[in-house]
């Protein structure tokens, strides 16, 4: 069974890719390549889910899942994929917020009396 998804990414996909890689690897999966073309594989208790993807627009990623265990529907794969992407986006946003706070603390605004 093949499942195809086009997913709009709410943040810069290039900046997010490293976060997605860590999210997949934390679940014992692999992701190779870059946004021009990547392969992904994630083990599940029922077997491995795997496929390919690439950036097809400024924030649009196209993913084709070519390997699914028996009994796993495209809807189930999509739900897990969205979960991994959501976790990666959340980590990215938290880091961006921390970086913005660190930057503000390192260089506070100065009021000039005049």
ZALUM-897540 format. One record per residue: x, y, z of N, C-alpha, C, O in turn; residue number from 0. Coordinates in nm, 4 decimals. Layout:
BEGIN
site n_east X n_north Y n_up Z ca_east X ca_north Y ca_up Z c_east X c_north Y c_up Z o_east X o_north Y o_up Z pos NUM $
...
This chain:
BEGIN
site n_east 0.0842 n_north -0.1173 n_up 0.0000 ca_east 0.0000 ca_north 0.0000 ca_up 0.0000 c_east 0.0894 c_north 0.1246 c_up 0.0000 o_east 0.1885 o_north 0.1303 o_up 0.0728 pos 0 $
site n_east 0.0544 n_north 0.2223 n_up -0.0806 ca_east 0.1256 ca_north 0.3495 ca_up -0.0862 c_east 0.0350 c_north 0.4592 c_up -0.0332 o_east -0.0827 o_north 0.4667 o_up -0.0685 pos 1 $
site n_east 0.0906 n_north 0.5440 n_up 0.0517 ca_east 0.0181 ca_north 0.6577 ca_up 0.1075 c_east 0.0917 c_north 0.7843 c_up 0.0660 o_east 0.2142 o_north 0.7915 o_up 0.0760 pos 2 $
site n_east 0.0174 n_north 0.8836 n_up 0.0196 ca_east 0.0793 ca_north 1.0100 ca_up -0.0218 c_east 0.0196 c_north 1.1248 c_up 0.0576 o_east -0.1014 o_north 1.1318 o_up 0.0792 pos 3 $
site n_east 0.1079 n_north 1.2150 n_up 0.1006 ca_east 0.0651 ca_north 1.3308 ca_up 0.1788 c_east 0.1396 c_north 1.4543 c_up 0.1324 o_east 0.2589 o_north 1.4487 o_up 0.1028 pos 4 $
site n_east 0.0692 n_north 1.5651 n_up 0.1262 ca_east 0.1297 ca_north 1.6964 ca_up 0.1072 c_east 0.1011 c_north 1.7730 c_up 0.2352 o_east -0.0145 o_north 1.7984 o_up 0.2689 pos 5 $
site n_east 0.2063 n_north 1.8095 n_up 0.3057 ca_east 0.1913 ca_north 1.8734 ca_up 0.4357 c_east 0.2499 c_north 2.0133 c_up 0.4354 o_east 0.3653 o_north 2.0338 o_up 0.3979 pos 6 $
site n_east 0.1692 n_north 2.1087 n_up 0.4774 ca_east 0.2135 ca_north 2.2475 ca_up 0.4913 c_east 0.2859 c_north 2.2595 c_up 0.6252 o_east 0.2307 o_north 2.2241 o_up 0.7294 pos 7 $
site n_east 0.4079 n_north 2.3087 n_up 0.6222 ca_east 0.4898 ca_north 2.3212 ca_up 0.7417 c_east 0.4771 c_north 2.4649 c_up 0.7932 o_east 0.4994 o_north 2.5591 o_up 0.7172 pos 8 $
site n_east 0.4414 n_north 2.4835 n_up 0.9223 ca_east 0.4133 ca_north 2.6182 ca_up 0.9729 c_east 0.5370 c_north 2.7019 c_up 1.0071 o_east 0.5239 o_north 2.8175 o_up 1.0474 pos 9 $
site n_east 0.6558 n_north 2.6450 n_up 0.9915 ca_east 0.7816 ca_north 2.7170 ca_up 1.0173 c_east 0.8751 c_north 2.6889 c_up 0.9004 o_east 0.8419 o_north 2.6112 o_up 0.8109 pos 10 $
site n_east 0.9909 n_north 2.7517 n_up 0.9013 ca_east 1.0889 ca_north 2.7322 ca_up 0.7941 c_east 1.1283 c_north 2.5843 c_up 0.7852 o_east 1.1905 o_north 2.5324 o_up 0.8779 pos 11 $
site n_east 1.0935 n_north 2.5154 n_up 0.6759 ca_east 1.1245 ca_north 2.3727 ca_up 0.6647 c_east 1.2733 c_north 2.3413 c_up 0.6759 o_east 1.3103 o_north 2.2373 o_up 0.7303 pos 12 $
site n_east 1.3588 n_north 2.4294 n_up 0.6253 ca_east 1.5030 ca_north 2.4053 ca_up 0.6322 c_east 1.5508 c_north 2.4076 c_up 0.7772 o_east 1.6320 o_north 2.3242 o_up 0.8173 pos 13 $
site n_east 1.5011 n_north 2.5020 n_up 0.8549 ca_east 1.5377 ca_north 2.5109 ca_up 0.9963 c_east 1.4789 c_north 2.3946 c_up 1.0756 o_east 1.5382 o_north 2.3498 o_up 1.1737 pos 14 $
site n_east 1.3633 n_north 2.3461 n_up 1.0337 ca_east 1.2943 ca_north 2.2388 ca_up 1.1056 c_east 1.3540 c_north 2.1007 c_up 1.0805 o_east 1.3380 o_north 2.0111 o_up 1.1633 pos 15 $
site n_east 1.4216 n_north 2.0822 n_up 0.9693 ca_east 1.4634 ca_north 1.9480 ca_up 0.9278 c_east 1.5491 c_north 1.8775 c_up 1.0325 o_east 1.5307 o_north 1.7582 o_up 1.0563 pos 16 $
site n_east 1.6418 n_north 1.9485 n_up 1.0951 ca_east 1.7250 ca_north 1.8886 ca_up 1.1990 c_east 1.6425 c_north 1.8437 c_up 1.3190 o_east 1.6714 o_north 1.7406 o_up 1.3798 pos 17 $
site n_east 1.5411 n_north 1.9202 n_up 1.3525 ca_east 1.4528 ca_north 1.8837 ca_up 1.4633 c_east 1.3723 c_north 1.7591 c_up 1.4281 o_east 1.3514 o_north 1.6722 o_up 1.5128 pos 18 $
site n_east 1.3272 n_north 1.7506 n_up 1.3031 ca_east 1.2537 ca_north 1.6319 ca_up 1.2595 c_east 1.3450 c_north 1.5098 c_up 1.2613 o_east 1.3033 o_north 1.4013 o_up 1.3019 pos 19 $
site n_east 1.4671 n_north 1.5271 n_up 1.2183 ca_east 1.5644 ca_north 1.4171 ca_up 1.2199 c_east 1.5811 c_north 1.3644 c_up 1.3629 o_east 1.5779 o_north 1.2433 o_up 1.3851 pos 20 $
site n_east 1.5989 n_north 1.4548 n_up 1.4595 ca_east 1.6137 ca_north 1.4120 ca_up 1.5997 c_east 1.4876 c_north 1.3430 c_up 1.6504 o_east 1.4962 o_north 1.2446 o_up 1.7239 pos 21 $
site n_east 1.3726 n_north 1.3929 n_up 1.6124 ca_east 1.2458 ca_north 1.3310 ca_up 1.6543 c_east 1.2359 c_north 1.1879 c_up 1.6023 o_east 1.1993 o_north 1.0974 o_up 1.6772 pos 22 $
site n_east 1.2679 n_north 1.1670 n_up 1.4758 ca_east 1.2631 ca_north 1.0333 ca_up 1.4155 c_east 1.3662 c_north 0.9424 c_up 1.4822 o_east 1.3356 o_north 0.8278 o_up 1.5152 pos 23 $
site n_east 1.4874 n_north 0.9926 n_up 1.5020 ca_east 1.5933 ca_north 0.9109 ca_up 1.5624 c_east 1.5621 c_north 0.8743 c_up 1.7069 o_east 1.6014 o_north 0.7670 o_up 1.7527 pos 24 $
site n_east 1.4925 n_north 0.9611 n_up 1.7796 ca_east 1.4537 ca_north 0.9294 ca_up 1.9174 c_east 1.3569 c_north 0.8113 c_up 1.9229 o_east 1.3447 o_north 0.7441 o_up 2.0253 pos 25 $
site n_east 1.2890 n_north 0.7874 n_up 1.8122 ca_east 1.1960 ca_north 0.6743 ca_up 1.8040 c_east 1.2583 c_north 0.5570 c_up 1.7283 o_east 1.1885 o_north 0.4729 o_up 1.6715 pos 26 $
site n_east 1.3926 n_north 0.5542 n_up 1.7293 ca_east 1.4710 ca_north 0.4449 ca_up 1.6694 c_east 1.4575 c_north 0.4381 c_up 1.5177 o_east 1.4852 o_north 0.3347 o_up 1.4570 pos 27 $
site n_east 1.4147 n_north 0.5491 n_up 1.4563 ca_east 1.4037 ca_north 0.5532 ca_up 1.3118 c_east 1.5248 c_north 0.6165 c_up 1.2476 o_east 1.6179 o_north 0.6588 o_up 1.3162 pos 28 $
site n_east 1.5235 n_north 0.6228 n_up 1.1161 ca_east 1.6312 ca_north 0.6863 ca_up 1.0414 c_east 1.5719 c_north 0.7825 c_up 0.9399 o_east 1.4617 o_north 0.7622 o_up 0.8890 pos 29 $
site n_east 1.6473 n_north 0.8871 n_up 0.9121 ca_east 1.6111 ca_north 0.9801 ca_up 0.8066 c_east 1.7414 c_north 1.0219 c_up 0.7402 o_east 1.8354 o_north 1.0637 o_up 0.8079 pos 30 $
site n_east 1.7472 n_north 1.0108 n_up 0.6095 ca_east 1.8692 ca_north 1.0454 ca_up 0.5368 c_east 1.8344 c_north 1.1382 c_up 0.4223 o_east 1.7218 o_north 1.1399 o_up 0.3727 pos 31 $
site n_east 1.9337 n_north 1.2151 n_up 0.3817 ca_east 1.9125 ca_north 1.3098 ca_up 0.2736 c_east 1.8824 c_north 1.4478 c_up 0.3282 o_east 1.9154 o_north 1.4800 o_up 0.4424 pos 32 $
site n_east 1.8190 n_north 1.5291 n_up 0.2447 ca_east 1.7815 ca_north 1.6642 ca_up 0.2840 c_east 1.6464 c_north 1.6957 c_up 0.2213 o_east 1.5796 o_north 1.6061 o_up 0.1697 pos 33 $
site n_east 1.6060 n_north 1.8206 n_up 0.2254 ca_east 1.4725 ca_north 1.8547 ca_up 0.1764 c_east 1.4574 c_north 1.8409 c_up 0.0251 o_east 1.3452 o_north 1.8388 o_up -0.0254 pos 34 $
site n_east 1.5683 n_north 1.8314 n_up -0.0476 ca_east 1.5581 ca_north 1.8052 ca_up -0.1917 c_east 1.5166 c_north 1.6612 c_up -0.2177 o_east 1.4665 o_north 1.6287 o_up -0.3253 pos 35 $
site n_east 1.5376 n_north 1.5754 n_up -0.1190 ca_east 1.5000 ca_north 1.4351 ca_up -0.1284 c_east 1.5490 c_north 1.3607 c_up -0.0059 o_east 1.6693 o_north 1.3557 o_up 0.0198 pos 36 $
site n_east 1.4579 n_north 1.3033 n_up 0.0693 ca_east 1.4972 ca_north 1.2301 ca_up 0.1888 c_east 1.4230 c_north 1.0970 c_up 0.1953 o_east 1.3146 o_north 1.0805 o_up 0.1393 pos 37 $
site n_east 1.4850 n_north 1.0036 n_up 0.2652 ca_east 1.4241 ca_north 0.8730 ca_up 0.2919 c_east 1.4059 c_north 0.8633 c_up 0.4424 o_east 1.4909 o_north 0.9083 o_up 0.5193 pos 38 $
site n_east 1.2963 n_north 0.8052 n_up 0.4830 ca_east 1.2670 ca_north 0.7919 ca_up 0.6256 c_east 1.2148 c_north 0.6514 c_up 0.6538 o_east 1.1434 o_north 0.5922 o_up 0.5729 pos 39 $
site n_east 1.2519 n_north 0.6002 n_up 0.7694 ca_east 1.2093 ca_north 0.4675 ca_up 0.8117 c_east 1.1896 c_north 0.4705 c_up 0.9630 o_east 1.2781 o_north 0.5142 o_up 1.0366 pos 40 $
site n_east 1.0733 n_north 0.4238 n_up 1.0094 ca_east 1.0422 ca_north 0.4243 ca_up 1.1521 c_east 0.9859 c_north 0.2879 c_up 1.1900 o_east 0.8875 o_north 0.2427 o_up 1.1315 pos 41 $
site n_east 1.0484 n_north 0.2217 n_up 1.2887 ca_east 0.9954 ca_north 0.0931 ca_up 1.3321 c_east 0.8697 c_north 0.1117 c_up 1.4177 o_east 0.8555 o_north 0.2109 o_up 1.4892 pos 42 $
site n_east 0.7802 n_north 0.0155 n_up 1.4088 ca_east 0.6615 ca_north 0.0115 ca_up 1.4938 c_east 0.6516 c_north -0.1301 c_up 1.5493 o_east 0.7210 o_north -0.2195 o_up 1.5008 pos 43 $
site n_east 0.5681 n_north -0.1527 n_up 1.6485 ca_east 0.5502 ca_north -0.2899 ca_up 1.6993 c_east 0.5007 c_north -0.3875 c_up 1.5914 o_east 0.5210 o_north -0.5084 o_up 1.6030 pos 44 $
site n_east 0.4359 n_north -0.3349 n_up 1.4870 ca_east 0.3819 ca_north -0.4198 ca_up 1.3805 c_east 0.4762 c_north -0.4372 c_up 1.2626 o_east 0.4531 o_north -0.5225 o_up 1.1768 pos 45 $
site n_east 0.5831 n_north -0.3569 n_up 1.2574 ca_east 0.6764 ca_north -0.3596 ca_up 1.1447 c_east 0.7191 c_north -0.2182 c_up 1.1097 o_east 0.6781 o_north -0.1220 o_up 1.1746 pos 46 $
site n_east 0.8001 n_north -0.2065 n_up 1.0087 ca_east 0.8580 ca_north -0.0766 ca_up 0.9712 c_east 0.7679 c_north 0.0007 c_up 0.8762 o_east 0.7058 o_north -0.0560 o_up 0.7864 pos 47 $
site n_east 0.7624 n_north 0.1315 n_up 0.8984 ca_east 0.6973 ca_north 0.2249 ca_up 0.8070 c_east 0.8096 c_north 0.3030 c_up 0.7403 o_east 0.8979 o_north 0.3548 o_up 0.8087 pos 48 $
site n_east 0.8074 n_north 0.3119 n_up 0.6087 ca_east 0.9141 ca_north 0.3814 ca_up 0.5383 c_east 0.8656 c_north 0.4503 c_up 0.4137 o_east 0.7610 o_north 0.4164 o_up 0.3583 pos 49 $
site n_east 0.9428 n_north 0.5476 n_up 0.3703 ca_east 0.9066 ca_north 0.6177 ca_up 0.2482 c_east 1.0056 c_north 0.7268 c_up 0.2149 o_east 1.1192 o_north 0.7280 o_up 0.2622 pos 50 $
site n_east 0.9587 n_north 0.8194 n_up 0.1313 ca_east 1.0424 ca_north 0.9241 ca_up 0.0758 c_east 0.9681 c_north 1.0564 c_up 0.0801 o_east 0.8452 o_north 1.0592 o_up 0.0867 pos 51 $
site n_east 1.0422 n_north 1.1653 n_up 0.0763 ca_east 0.9791 ca_north 1.2963 ca_up 0.0726 c_east 1.0707 c_north 1.3998 c_up 0.0131 o_east 1.1895 o_north 1.3760 o_up -0.0087 pos 52 $
site n_east 1.0119 n_north 1.5171 n_up -0.0131 ca_east 1.0900 ca_north 1.6296 ca_up -0.0630 c_east 1.0079 c_north 1.7569 c_up -0.0508 o_east 0.8850 o_north 1.7532 o_up -0.0449 pos 53 $
site n_east 1.0770 n_north 1.8678 n_up -0.0472 ca_east 1.0137 ca_north 1.9985 ca_up -0.0431 c_east 0.9661 c_north 2.0317 c_up -0.1836 o_east 1.0451 o_north 2.0294 o_up -0.2780 pos 54 $
site n_east 0.8368 n_north 2.0629 n_up -0.1984 ca_east 0.7818 ca_north 2.0926 ca_up -0.3313 c_east 0.7330 c_north 2.2364 c_up -0.3440 o_east 0.6914 o_north 2.2787 o_up -0.4518 pos 55 $
site n_east 0.7379 n_north 2.3105 n_up -0.2360 ca_east 0.6998 ca_north 2.4515 ca_up -0.2344 c_east 0.7729 c_north 2.5180 c_up -0.1197 o_east 0.8454 o_north 2.4507 o_up -0.0463 pos 56 $
site n_east 0.7562 n_north 2.6471 n_up -0.1021 ca_east 0.8281 ca_north 2.7153 ca_up 0.0050 c_east 0.8088 c_north 2.6515 c_up 0.1430 o_east 0.9024 o_north 2.6459 o_up 0.2228 pos 57 $
site n_east 0.6881 n_north 2.6039 n_up 0.1705 ca_east 0.6611 ca_north 2.5398 ca_up 0.3001 c_east 0.5814 c_north 2.4101 c_up 0.2835 o_east 0.5221 o_north 2.3611 o_up 0.3796 pos 58 $
site n_east 0.5797 n_north 2.3553 n_up 0.1638 ca_east 0.5013 ca_north 2.2347 ca_up 0.1354 c_east 0.5940 c_north 2.1156 c_up 0.1131 o_east 0.6803 o_north 2.1180 o_up 0.0253 pos 59 $
site n_east 0.5748 n_north 2.0117 n_up 0.1940 ca_east 0.6530 ca_north 1.8897 ca_up 0.1837 c_east 0.5625 c_north 1.7785 c_up 0.1328 o_east 0.4528 o_north 1.7577 o_up 0.1846 pos 60 $
site n_east 0.6089 n_north 1.7083 n_up 0.0321 ca_east 0.5367 ca_north 1.5936 ca_up -0.0223 c_east 0.6034 c_north 1.4671 c_up 0.0294 o_east 0.7249 o_north 1.4507 o_up 0.0184 pos 61 $
site n_east 0.5224 n_north 1.3775 n_up 0.0860 ca_east 0.5739 ca_north 1.2531 ca_up 0.1431 c_east 0.4983 c_north 1.1360 c_up 0.0828 o_east 0.3755 o_north 1.1372 o_up 0.0745 pos 62 $
site n_east 0.5734 n_north 1.0345 n_up 0.0408 ca_east 0.5143 ca_north 0.9117 ca_up -0.0106 c_east 0.5632 c_north 0.7959 c_up 0.0759 o_east 0.6826 o_north 0.7666 o_up 0.0813 pos 63 $
site n_east 0.4694 n_north 0.7314 n_up 0.1427 ca_east 0.5012 ca_north 0.6168 ca_up 0.2267 c_east 0.4829 c_north 0.4922 c_up 0.1411 o_east 0.3733 o_north 0.4641 o_up 0.0927 pos 64 $
site n_east 0.5914 n_north 0.4181 n_up 0.1233 ca_east 0.5901 ca_north 0.3033 ca_up 0.0328 c_east 0.5944 c_north 0.1692 c_up 0.1057 o_east 0.5759 o_north 0.0636 o_up 0.0453 pos 65 $
site n_east 0.6194 n_north 0.1752 n_up 0.2370 ca_east 0.6276 ca_north 0.0512 ca_up 0.3136 c_east 0.5467 c_north 0.0665 c_up 0.4418 o_east 0.5754 o_north 0.1532 o_up 0.5244 pos 66 $
site n_east 0.4463 n_north -0.0177 n_up 0.4576 ca_east 0.3658 ca_north -0.0185 ca_up 0.5801 c_east 0.3407 c_north -0.1622 c_up 0.6222 o_east 0.3265 o_north -0.2504 o_up 0.5374 pos 67 $
site n_east 0.3352 n_north -0.1863 n_up 0.7513 ca_east 0.3023 ca_north -0.3217 ca_up 0.7970 c_east 0.1572 c_north -0.3570 c_up 0.7625 o_east 0.0722 o_north -0.2691 o_up 0.7482 pos 68 $
site n_east 0.1318 n_north -0.4831 n_up 0.7499 ca_east -0.0044 ca_north -0.5304 ca_up 0.7253 c_east -0.0958 c_north -0.4812 c_up 0.8367 o_east -0.0603 o_north -0.4878 o_up 0.9544 pos 69 $
site n_east -0.2119 n_north -0.4324 n_up 0.8000 ca_east -0.3092 ca_north -0.3864 ca_up 0.8975 c_east -0.2935 c_north -0.2415 c_up 0.9399 o_east -0.3734 o_north -0.1915 o_up 1.0190 pos 70 $
site n_east -0.1919 n_north -0.1731 n_up 0.8885 ca_east -0.1718 ca_north -0.0323 ca_up 0.9218 c_east -0.2255 c_north 0.0524 c_up 0.8061 o_east -0.1783 o_north 0.0418 o_up 0.6929 pos 71 $
site n_east -0.3242 n_north 0.1357 n_up 0.8361 ca_east -0.3888 ca_north 0.2167 ca_up 0.7322 c_east -0.3117 c_north 0.3458 c_up 0.7070 o_east -0.2281 o_north 0.3865 o_up 0.7876 pos 72 $
site n_east -0.3411 n_north 0.4091 n_up 0.5942 ca_east -0.2804 ca_north 0.5390 ca_up 0.5622 c_east -0.3197 c_north 0.6432 c_up 0.6671 o_east -0.2401 o_north 0.7314 o_up 0.6995 pos 73 $
site n_east -0.4411 n_north 0.6338 n_up 0.7200 ca_east -0.4844 ca_north 0.7276 ca_up 0.8239 c_east -0.3994 c_north 0.7115 c_up 0.9499 o_east -0.3655 o_north 0.8106 o_up 1.0146 pos 74 $
site n_east -0.3649 n_north 0.5881 n_up 0.9851 ca_east -0.2793 ca_north 0.5641 ca_up 1.1015 c_east -0.1394 c_north 0.6194 c_up 1.0783 o_east -0.0803 o_north 0.6796 o_up 1.1679 pos 75 $
site n_east -0.0863 n_north 0.5989 n_up 0.9574 ca_east 0.0464 ca_north 0.6497 ca_up 0.9233 c_east 0.0451 c_north 0.8018 c_up 0.9279 o_east 0.1370 o_north 0.8633 o_up 0.9819 pos 76 $
site n_east -0.0588 n_north 0.8627 n_up 0.8713 ca_east -0.0684 ca_north 1.0087 ca_up 0.8707 c_east -0.0736 c_north 1.0631 c_up 1.0132 o_east -0.0074 o_north 1.1625 o_up 1.0433 pos 77 $
site n_east -0.1499 n_north 1.0005 n_up 1.1002 ca_east -0.1597 ca_north 1.0462 ca_up 1.2389 c_east -0.0231 c_north 1.0428 c_up 1.3074 o_east 0.0126 o_north 1.1364 o_up 1.3790 pos 78 $
site n_east 0.0525 n_north 0.9371 n_up 1.2861 ca_east 0.1851 ca_north 0.9263 ca_up 1.3475 c_east 0.2808 c_north 1.0277 c_up 1.2855 o_east 0.3617 o_north 1.0877 o_up 1.3563 pos 79 $
site n_east 0.2723 n_north 1.0472 n_up 1.1552 ca_east 0.3560 ca_north 1.1449 ca_up 1.0866 c_east 0.3288 c_north 1.2856 c_up 1.1394 o_east 0.4218 o_north 1.3611 o_up 1.1679 pos 80 $
site n_east 0.2019 n_north 1.3199 n_up 1.1522 ca_east 0.1645 ca_north 1.4516 ca_up 1.2045 c_east 0.2141 c_north 1.4662 c_up 1.3486 o_east 0.2589 o_north 1.5738 o_up 1.3880 pos 81 $
site n_east 0.2064 n_north 1.3598 n_up 1.4261 ca_east 0.2572 ca_north 1.3629 ca_up 1.5640 c_east 0.4071 c_north 1.3963 c_up 1.5654 o_east 0.4506 o_north 1.4846 o_up 1.6395 pos 82 $
site n_east 0.4852 n_north 1.3258 n_up 1.4837 ca_east 0.6299 ca_north 1.3511 ca_up 1.4793 c_east 0.6589 c_north 1.4940 c_up 1.4326 o_east 0.7462 o_north 1.5604 o_up 1.4886 pos 83 $
site n_east 0.5878 n_north 1.5413 n_up 1.3321 ca_east 0.6084 ca_north 1.6783 ca_up 1.2835 c_east 0.5706 c_north 1.7806 c_up 1.3908 o_east 0.6408 o_north 1.8799 o_up 1.4098 pos 84 $
site n_east 0.4605 n_north 1.7565 n_up 1.4603 ca_east 0.4153 ca_north 1.8473 ca_up 1.5649 c_east 0.5185 c_north 1.8556 c_up 1.6771 o_east 0.5477 o_north 1.9643 o_up 1.7269 pos 85 $
site n_east 0.5732 n_north 1.7421 n_up 1.7164 ca_east 0.6771 ca_north 1.7404 ca_up 1.8198 c_east 0.8006 c_north 1.8176 c_up 1.7733 o_east 0.8586 o_north 1.8942 o_up 1.8503 pos 86 $
site n_east 0.8404 n_north 1.7979 n_up 1.6488 ca_east 0.9574 ca_north 1.8681 ca_up 1.5957 c_east 0.9323 c_north 2.0190 c_up 1.5905 o_east 1.0204 o_north 2.0974 o_up 1.6258 pos 87 $
site n_east 0.8133 n_north 2.0600 n_up 1.5468 ca_east 0.7793 ca_north 2.2028 ca_up 1.5420 c_east 0.7791 c_north 2.2608 c_up 1.6831 o_east 0.8293 o_north 2.3712 o_up 1.7044 pos 88 $
site n_east 0.7235 n_north 2.1884 n_up 1.7791 ca_east 0.7190 ca_north 2.2375 ca_up 1.9177 c_east 0.8604 c_north 2.2580 c_up 1.9716 o_east 0.8877 o_north 2.3596 o_up 2.0356 pos 89 $
site n_east 0.9497 n_north 2.1641 n_up 1.9468 ca_east 1.0888 ca_north 2.1800 ca_up 1.9920 c_east 1.1553 c_north 2.2990 c_up 1.9246 o_east 1.2270 o_north 2.3761 o_up 1.9884 pos 90 $
site n_east 1.1308 n_north 2.3130 n_up 1.7954 ca_east 1.1868 ca_north 2.4247 ca_up 1.7200 c_east 1.1385 c_north 2.5573 c_up 1.7782 o_east 1.2188 o_north 2.6477 o_up 1.8013 pos 91 $
site n_east 1.0088 n_north 2.5693 n_up 1.8019 ca_east 0.9511 ca_north 2.6934 ca_up 1.8541 c_east 1.0051 c_north 2.7227 c_up 1.9941 o_east 1.0370 o_north 2.8372 o_up 2.0258 pos 92 $
site n_east 1.0153 n_north 2.6183 n_up 2.0783 ca_east 1.0716 ca_north 2.6391 ca_up 2.2122 c_east 1.2157 c_north 2.6888 c_up 2.2033 o_east 1.2550 o_north 2.7790 o_up 2.2774 pos 93 $
site n_east 1.2937 n_north 2.6309 n_up 2.1139 ca_east 1.4328 ca_north 2.6743 ca_up 2.1006 c_east 1.4398 c_north 2.8164 c_up 2.0483 o_east 1.5204 o_north 2.8963 o_up 2.0959 pos 94 $
site n_east 1.3567 n_north 2.8483 n_up 1.9513 ca_east 1.3568 ca_north 2.9844 ca_up 1.8968 c_east 1.3202 c_north 3.0834 c_up 2.0069 o_east 1.3792 o_north 3.1911 o_up 2.0150 pos 95 $
site n_east 1.2231 n_north 3.0483 n_up 2.0921 ca_east 1.1843 ca_north 3.1352 ca_up 2.2026 c_east 1.2980 c_north 3.1517 c_up 2.3014 o_east 1.3229 o_north 3.2625 o_up 2.3490 pos 96 $
site n_east 1.3675 n_north 3.0434 n_up 2.3331 ca_east 1.4809 ca_north 3.0490 ca_up 2.4247 c_east 1.5927 c_north 3.1339 c_up 2.3665 o_east 1.6567 o_north 3.2114 o_up 2.4375 pos 97 $
site n_east 1.6156 n_north 3.1186 n_up 2.2369 ca_east 1.7213 ca_north 3.1969 ca_up 2.1723 c_east 1.6857 c_north 3.3449 c_up 2.1734 o_east 1.7723 o_north 3.4295 o_up 2.1958 pos 98 $
site n_east 1.5585 n_north 3.3765 n_up 2.1494 ca_east 1.5157 ca_north 3.5168 ca_up 2.1494 c_east 1.5312 c_north 3.5763 c_up 2.2885 o_east 1.5747 o_north 3.6906 o_up 2.3027 pos 99 $
site n_east 1.4953 n_north 3.4982 n_up 2.3933 ca_east 1.5111 ca_north 3.5466 ca_up 2.5296 c_east 1.6584 c_north 3.5642 c_up 2.5637 o_east 1.6954 o_north 3.6636 o_up 2.6262 pos 100 $
site n_east 1.7432 n_north 3.4697 n_up 2.5238 ca_east 1.8869 ca_north 3.4798 ca_up 2.5501 c_east 1.9455 c_north 3.6017 c_up 2.4805 o_east 2.0273 o_north 3.6740 o_up 2.5374 pos 101 $
site n_east 1.9025 n_north 3.6237 n_up 2.3561 ca_east 1.9523 ca_north 3.7377 ca_up 2.2804 c_east 1.9106 c_north 3.8687 c_up 2.3472 o_east 1.9902 o_north 3.9622 o_up 2.3559 pos 102 $
site n_east 1.7867 n_north 3.8754 n_up 2.3940 ca_east 1.7377 ca_north 3.9971 ca_up 2.4589 c_east 1.8136 c_north 4.0223 c_up 2.5890 o_east 1.8454 o_north 4.1368 o_up 2.6212 pos 103 $
site n_east 1.8427 n_north 3.9160 n_up 2.6637 ca_east 1.9165 ca_north 3.9318 ca_up 2.7895 c_east 2.0610 c_north 3.9731 c_up 2.7638 o_east 2.1195 o_north 4.0481 o_up 2.8419 pos 104 $
site n_east 2.1180 n_north 3.9240 n_up 2.6546 ca_east 2.2574 ca_north 3.9538 ca_up 2.6234 c_east 2.2742 c_north 4.0962 c_up 2.5708 o_east 2.3795 o_north 4.1575 o_up 2.5882 pos 105 $
site n_east 2.1710 n_north 4.1475 n_up 2.5073 ca_east 2.1832 ca_north 4.2828 ca_up 2.4524 c_east 2.0567 c_north 4.3629 c_up 2.4843 o_east 1.9733 o_north 4.3860 o_up 2.3968 pos 106 $
site n_east 2.0434 n_north 4.4051 n_up 2.6110 ca_east 1.9237 ca_north 4.4800 ca_up 2.6483 c_east 1.9189 c_north 4.6149 c_up 2.5772 o_east 2.0212 o_north 4.6747 o_up 2.5438 pos 107 $
site n_east 1.7973 n_north 4.6592 n_up 2.5560 ca_east 1.7805 ca_north 4.7912 ca_up 2.4946 c_east 1.8257 c_north 4.8980 c_up 2.5943 o_east 1.8048 o_north 4.8846 o_up 2.7149 pos 108 $
site n_east 1.8866 n_north 5.0022 n_up 2.5433 ca_east 1.9308 ca_north 5.1115 ca_up 2.6286 c_east 1.8547 c_north 5.2354 c_up 2.5905 o_east 1.8415 o_north 5.2692 o_up 2.4729 pos 109 $
site n_east 1.8051 n_north 5.3021 n_up 2.6915 ca_east 1.7349 ca_north 5.4255 ca_up 2.6669 c_east 1.8367 c_north 5.5392 c_up 2.6710 o_east 1.9200 o_north 5.5472 o_up 2.7612 pos 110 $
site n_east 1.8279 n_north 5.6243 n_up 2.5740 ca_east 1.9193 ca_north 5.7385 ca_up 2.5673 c_east 1.8398 c_north 5.8613 c_up 2.6109 o_east 1.7379 o_north 5.8956 o_up 2.5509 pos 111 $
site n_east 1.8885 n_north 5.9270 n_up 2.7170 ca_east 1.8229 ca_north 6.0474 ca_up 2.7632 c_east 1.8607 c_north 6.1633 c_up 2.6717 o_east 1.9760 o_north 6.1780 o_up 2.6313 pos 112 $
site n_east 1.7639 n_north 6.2426 n_up 2.6412 ca_east 1.8007 ca_north 6.3503 ca_up 2.5519 c_east 1.7201 c_north 6.4660 c_up 2.5608 o_east 1.7434 o_north 6.5631 o_up 2.4889 pos 113 $
